[in-house]
Amino acid sequence: MTVLLELIRVCWTFRDRRWYRRFPFLPFPPKDYLRWRMETNYGDKSFSNVRWKDISAYARWRRELRTQGHEGS
């Protein structure tokens, strides 16, 4: 459950700041940003290489930083 909550925090942190102006009116990260993240992490802009273990590991790492007082990370 804590990983899910951290993933929600991650989505909120990286959300498009104008998310409420465009359908579907959900606070998702911009597509260009997500493509860039996929390319820098996996060497490919597509989402076919995404692995749940990588996403959950990032969420856990981010949570550890946050609990150690690195709130801006």
Contacts in CASP RR format, 6 or more apart in sequence:
PFRMAT RR
TARGET T0000
AUTHOR 0000-0000-0000
METHOD contacts of the structure
MODEL  1
MTVLLELIRVCWTFRDRRWYRRFPFLPFPPKDYLRWRMETNYGDKSFSNV
RWKDISAYARWRRELRTQGHEGS
2 63 0 8 1.000
3 56 0 8 1.000
3 59 0 8 1.000
3 60 0 8 1.000
3 63 0 8 1.000
6 59 0 8 1.000
6 60 0 8 1.000
6 62 0 8 1.000
6 63 0 8 1.000
7 55 0 8 1.000
7 56 0 8 1.000
7 59 0 8 1.000
9 62 0 8 1.000
9 66 0 8 1.000
10 58 0 8 1.000
10 59 0 8 1.000
10 62 0 8 1.000
11 27 0 8 1.000
11 28 0 8 1.000
11 29 0 8 1.000
12 27 0 8 1.000
14 29 0 8 1.000
14 33 0 8 1.000
15 27 0 8 1.000
15 28 0 8 1.000
15 29 0 8 1.000
16 22 0 8 1.000
16 27 0 8 1.000
16 28 0 8 1.000
16 29 0 8 1.000
16 30 0 8 1.000
19 25 0 8 1.000
19 26 0 8 1.000
19 27 0 8 1.000
19 28 0 8 1.000
34 47 0 8 1.000
35 45 0 8 1.000
36 45 0 8 1.000
38 44 0 8 1.000
38 45 0 8 1.000
38 46 0 8 1.000
38 47 0 8 1.000
38 49 0 8 1.000
38 50 0 8 1.000
39 45 0 8 1.000
41 54 0 8 1.000
42 49 0 8 1.000
42 50 0 8 1.000
43 49 0 8 1.000
62 73 0 8 1.000
65 73 0 8 1.000
66 73 0 8 1.000
END
